[in-house]
Amino acid sequence: MSGKNLESWQRKLRNGEQTHENLQDSEQLAASCGLYCGACSIYQAVRRGASEFLVAAAAGISEMLGFPVEASDLNCDGCLSDVRAIQCRECQLRDCASSKELTHCASCDSFPCQQIIDFKNDQFAHHSEVLENIRRQRDVGISAWAGEQQKRWVCPGCGNATEWYGQQCQHCGIVLERHF
């Protein structure tokens, strides 16, 4: 995207306008479990080319998984893509939805199941909102929810994407409202 087109797109996003491109992309970032991959620190770091962050994240994920992880193992285009970060490649929730020929837990007759409740209550703060997110997806649909999430995770100063745990915008430095 050229500089002028990027500025136009960012302005439209700040003003709450949906463009065909940003809506299509945001739908691809609606994970099966009710998370919005577009706000993932790793997803955003890959987009920014933040190699130092990715090396540090790989070390933490390596410790969590119990085997060596390289920064290159964190390349990710979102849950529903074929390119997923190593910690998201094996996902019981995505596999469960897929086994029922579904894409999202929001479409499941068994919602809320114990598996999604346990996921909500694990050690990761951003997982805490999945039940609320899935209920919202059921109310407005995946596309509308994804658009809402894309607007939610945007810096009010510069219009660039922000992250679940971001304290300040990685692009303009503005202090962000804390979500988790």
N, C-alpha and C positions, 0 to 999 in steps of 0.2 A: 504494500500500500504506500503510495507516495506521501510526502510530508503534508501536502495540502489536503489530500483525501483522509489521512489519519486525523488531522485537526478537525475536519468536518465531521468525521465519525465520532470522535471524542466529544465534540460540542453536542451532537444529537443525543449521545448517550447521557451526558450531564443533564440535558433538558428533558430526559425521560422518553425520547423518541426511539422507536425500534426501527432498525434497518433490517433488510432481508439478511444481510451477511451476519450481523451480530446475533440475530434471533436464531438462525440456523446453527451457528457455532455454539450458542449457549445450550441448545437442546442436546447436542452431543456431549455436553458436560454434566448432564443430569444423570448422576450415578444410579444404579439399580436400587441402592439402599436409602436414597433420599438426601445424599450429600450433593453439593454443587462443586464439582472438580475444578471449576474456574477460580475458586478461592483457595485452592491448595497451594501451600508455600512451595512445594516441589514443582508443581505444574507451572507456577509463575516464574520460578527460578530458571527452569529450562527455557522458557520463552525469553527471559532477559539475558540468558547466557551467563548467569551468576555462578561461575565455576567454583569459587571459594565456598559459597553456601552449599553447593551440591556435594563437594568433597566432605564438608562437615556433616551434612545430612546423611551421606552414605556411611560415615563412621557410626553415627547413632543408630541407623537402621541395621547395620551389621551387628551391633551389640544386641539389638532387640531380636533379630532373627537367628543369631548364633552362628553365622557364617560370613565370610568376606563379601562385602558389597562395594562396588566401584561407583563413582559418580555417573558413569555411562549407563549403569543399571537403572538409573532414575529417569531416563527419558520417558516421557509420558504425554499422550494426547487425550487422556481422560478414560474413565472406566469403560465406556462403551466402544472404545477404539481397539485396534489390534496392537497398539503400542502403549503398554502400561508399565509404570514403575514397578520394580521388583516386589515391593510390599503389597501391591494391589493385584498382582498377576493371579494369585490363588485367592479367590474370594468365595466363601460359602454362601453369602447372600446373593451375589450375581449368579452363582451356579444353581442355587435354589430357584430363582426366578426363571432361569433358562430351562431348568428341568420341567417347569410348568408351562413352557413356551411363552413366557412373559419377558419383558424387558425391565420392568420396574416393580418394586414391591407394592406400589400404589395400585396396581392392577390385580393384586392377589386377594382372593376371597378369605385367606387365612390371616390377613393383617388385622391386628398386630400379633405376630407369633412370638414365641419365646426367644427365637434367634435374633430378631430385630430389637427386642427389648434388651437382651443381653448386650448387643452392640451399642445401643444407646447408653448403657450404664457402664461401659468399659472405662479405661483410664484416659481416653482422649476426649477432651472437652468439646471439640467440634462435633463429635458423634451425639452429643446430648440433645441436639435438635432434630434428629432424623424422624422421630414420630410426628412431631409438629410439621415438618417439611412434607412428609408423605400424606398427612391429612390435607395439607394445602394443595398438594398435587391432585388429590382426589376431587377437591372442590373446584379447582380452576383448570386442571389439565396440566400435563407435563410442559407443554410449550409456554403457556402463560407463566407457570411457576419458574421456568428457566429464565424467562425474560425478567421476572421480578428479582431473581437472584443476581442476574447480571447487573441490574441497576443497583442492587444492594451493595455489591462488592466493587464499587467504583470510588476512586478518590474524588472528593468534592472540589478539590483544588485544580487538578489537571486532567481528570477524566480517565486516567489509567486504572487498570485493575488493581485491587487490593487483595489481601490474604486473610485467612481465618485469624491468625495470631498477630497480624501486622500492627505495630504501634505507630509507625509513620509510613507514609507513602515512599516506596522504593524509587520513585521517579522525581517527585518534587519536594519531598521531605516534610510535607504537612503532617501534623499530629492527627492521627485517626481515632475515631470513636472505638473503644474496646468492645469486641464482641465476645471474647472468651478470656 
